[in-house]
Amino acid sequence: MKPTIRLVILALFISTFSSISVAQASTWRMSEDAVTLGMNGASAHVERINGVDRVWRADGAQGTIASDCNDAGVCTPVSLTGRLGFDFTVVTFPNGSKRAYFKDMDPQSQQVYSAPCLDANCTGIGTRTATTEDMKVPTSTRAWGVPDAVLLPDGRVRIYIVESPVIGKCLEKIASYISTDGISFTKEPGWRFENGYVDTEILRAKANDYVMIMADIACTSSRKQQLFISTSKDGLSWSTPEMLTTPGLVGLDPTGYESSNGVFRIYYTKFPEAKGGDYVLGRGTLTFTAAESKTPTVTAPPAGAKKSISCVKGKTTKKVSGVNPKCPKGFKLK
């Protein structure tokens, strides 16, 4: 092989190898904030309003109540007008108007409704409207509900909800319903999740970039509900949920928002310290670290390094060394 050909191959090898990246996996981490919120309840929903976190949650038979919490975790009750149902959630439309979505019950059935918020802070709602007969089941049906409504990038509204077509441990599924006007909804084909995932909450809904936090229904070996994270390109097909196993974060009904790029504030319901105790709300910080690529460093031969070649003339072979070795006259490269 001629020296020039060898040098070309070496250069190509260095160029190719230098372009190979070693990927490091993306990571999700959640830590518990050192705050005592002083709030009981479940099925919380949070919105950042006027520099504080407004947290609506269901607290017993009285239905939905709300508090405003500052960044230090000091929470003050908010006065609400009328009945806001259960599993309360809010969508803010591009024109600034807000619409509430919630579950309500009568002696025979439970159903998902929506209603316009009467003010910018949604302290009261107008006349309720049923979303669809498909989101209506008998009052006795358990493991159903907790609707999570979200405004999609294309302006439609989607509701994710827990359904139990077959009653049994860890058989709950997540369905979704779609609406062009935010009022009338149609069920979408298939299931978003199966095998006991519940309490879904969309944390980010951007084109080709969805993030969801959720709980399971105590399907892990701990026999307690855990928090999970999942991502999607379209809000319909989701990655396998990844458990957030940080100590102290056993809980359910997570809700939250993105406080800065890749950092999310999460409120969730914590299990009582003692059997029969109250469910209280905790707060945590969820952080996403994107995958990094590291390019290996390849050291080229130092300038002026000597090389050796073999030259042949008839039956005679001669080795020649040098910075740029050449075969003597009458010899050719072996």
N, C-alpha and C positions, 0 to 999 in steps of 0.2 A: 504494500500500500504506500503511495507517495506521501511525503510529509504534508503537503498542502491539503490533501484529502483528510489526513488525520486531524489537522488543525480545524478544518471546517466541521467535522463530526463532533470534535470536542466542544466547539463553540455552540453548536446546536444543542448538545447535551446540557451545557451550562444554562443556556437560555430556557430550555424546556423545564429543567429541574427547578430553576429559580421561580418559575411561575406557578409551581404546585403549592397550594395552601393547605395548612393543617387546620381543620375546623374545630372550634371549641363549642360545645353545646350551649344553647340558650338556657337560662335558668330563671325560675320563679322562686322568690323567697318572700315569706310573710312573717312579720314579727308582731307581737302584741304591744300596743301602746300602753304606757304606764299612766293610765287615767282611770278614774272611777266615775262613770257617767251618771249613776243614780237613776237609771231608767229600767223599768221592767217592761216585758212584752216580747212579742215575736213578730215575724213577717214585716220587718222594718223596710222602709224606703227612705233614701236620703237625697236631698237636692242642695246644692250650694246656692244660697240666697243671701244677698247683701252682706257678704263676708262671714256668714256663719253657716253651719250645717243644720238644715231643717230635717228632722228625723220624725217621720210618721211611723207608727207601729200599732199593732192590735194589742189591747190590754184588757182581756176578759170580755164580759158581756157588753161592756159599754162601747165596744168597737174601736175605731181608730182614734188615737190621741196623738199629739205632736209636741216636740220640744225643739228649741234652738240651742245648738251646742257650739261654743267657741273652740279655737284650736287647742286651748288648754284642757278641754274636756269638761268645762263647766256648762251644764245644761239647764235651761229655763223653760218651764211649760209655756205653750202657745195656746191661746184661746181659739177654739174652732166653733164654727156655726153649723148646727144641724148634724145629721148622721152621715159619716163618711164610709160606712161599711167596714169590711175586713180586707187584709192583703192589699192595702192601698198602694198605688203607684201612679206616677205622673209623667205625661209626655208634654214637652214644650215644642210648639210648632215654629217654623221660620218667622212667622209674623208676630211672635211673642205670646200668642195665646196658649193656654194650658188646658189639658183635658186629663181628668182623673179616671183611672180604671181600678175596679175593686170587685170583690165577691160580696154578695149579700144573700141572706137566707130568709125563708118564710117556713111555716110548719111543714110544707110538703117538699120544697126544693131549695137548692142553692144554685146561684147563677152568677156569671160575670157581667157586670154592667160598666157603662162609662157615663161621665157627666162633665159638662164644662166647669172649669174653676171660675169662681165668681170674682176673684181678685188675683193679682200677680203672684201672691204668696200661697194661693190655694188653701185659704183658711175656711172656705165654704164652697159648696158645689151646687150646681143647678139641677134641673130635672134629669133623672137617670134614664138611660136607654139601654136595653138589652143588646149585647154584642151579637149573639147568635144563639139559636136553640141548641146548637151543638155544644156550647159551653154552659149546659144546664144539666144537673143530675139530682137525684133524690137527696134530701137533707141527710139521710142515714149513710150516704156514701163517704167513706173515709179515704185518705191518701189521694185527695183530689183538690185542685185549685192552685193557690199561690201564683196568680197571673203576674207576669212580668212584661209590661208593654214598653216598646222601644221604637223611636223614630228611625227609619232606615235612611241611608244616603240618598235614595231616589224619592223620598217624601212619603212613602207608604208607612203604615204602622203595623208592626208584628207583635203578637202576644204569644209568649211561651207559657205553657201551663202543664201542671202535673196531672196525668190521667192514669187510671188503673183499669184497663180493659179486662184483666184477669186479676182477681184478688189473691194476694199471696205475698210473702216476705220477699222484698227486693225485686218485685215484678213491676214496680212503677215505671212509667214511661213519660217522656217529655214530648208533647205535641206542640204544633205552632199553627197560628191563625193569622191571616193577612187581610189588610184593609187599605183601600185607596183614599178613603175619607176620614179614617180614624173612628168611624161609628159602626158600620156594618162589616162583619168579618166572615171569612170563608176559611175552612180548614185546609191546610196544605198536606199533600200526600206524605206518607211515611212518618217515621219518628225521628226526632232530633237526637234523643238518647233513650237507651233502654237499660234494664238491669238495676233499677233502684236509685237513679240519680233524681234529685228533687231540688226545689228552692232555687231555681236558676235566676241569675241577674246579669244582664248585659252591662259590662263596664266600658266597652268601646264599640262603636258601630260606625266604621268608616269603610269606604269602598275597598274591597279585598283585605280588610283588616278588622276582624271582630274578636273581642275578648269576652269570655263569660266566666263567672265564678258560680259555684253551686255547692250543694251538700249531697251526701248520699243518705240512705235511710238505714244507717247502722249496718251496712253490708260488709264491713271490714272485720278483721279478727278482734278488734277492740270492742266490738258490739256497741260502739258509740258513733254518732254522726260525725263525719269528717268533712273538711272543706277541700274542694277540687277546683282546678283551673282548666280551661279548654279554649282553643282558638279555631277560627274559621275564616274562609275567604268570602263566603256568601251568606252566612248566618243559617244555613240549612245543613250542610255537611260539616261535622266538627271533628277535631282531633280527639284521640282517646284522653279522657280527663286525667290530669296529673294531680296526685294528692299533695296538699300542702300540710306537711307533717310536723311543722314547728310545734314544740311543746306548748300546751296551754291554748291551742287553737282548735280544740274539739268543739264543734258547734253546728249551728244550722241557720237557715234564713239569712244568708249574707246579702248585703247591699253595698254600693259604693260608687265612686266616681274617680276619674283620672285627675289628680291634683297637679301633676306635671308630667312631662314625657316619660312614660314607663314607670311612673309612681302612682299608686292608687290608694285612696283612703277607704277602708272597709269597716262597716258596722256589721255585727253579727250577734246572734243570740247564743248565750253561753248556758251550759247545763247547770241546773241547781247544784249547790254544794251538798245538799242532803235531799234524799228522796222526798218528794212532795213539796219541795221549796219552789220559790219563784224563779222564772226564767228572767235573766237580766241581760242587758246589752253590753257588749264589749266593743272595743275599737282596735283596729290593727292597720299596719302599713304593708302593702303588697308591692314588691319591686320586681321589675323585669330587666334582666341583663341580656342584651342581644349577643348572639354568637360572634366571636371574633375569629379572624383568620390570621395565622402567623406564617410568614414566608420564610422557608429555610434559607440560611446564608450559605452560599457556595463560594469557596475561595478559589480563584483562578490561579494557575501556575504563576509564580513570581516572574517578573520581567528578567530576562537574561538567564533563565534556568537552562541547563544543558540537557540535550536530548541525544539519544543514540539510534542509529539506523544501521541496517546490514546491507552491504553491497556485494554483488556477485559478478565475476568475470570468468566464464567457463566453469571450471571446478574450484576456482578460488573464491573464498568468501572473506570479506573484510568488514570489520565493524568501525564505523566512524562516529565520533562524538563531537558535540559543539552546540553553540546557541542555535545555529541554523545549519546543521550538517548537510553536506552534499557528497555524492559519490565521486571518487576520482575519475579522471578521464579514462574511458574504456570500460568502466564498471557501471552497472545499473542497479537500481534499488531492488532488493530481494523481495 
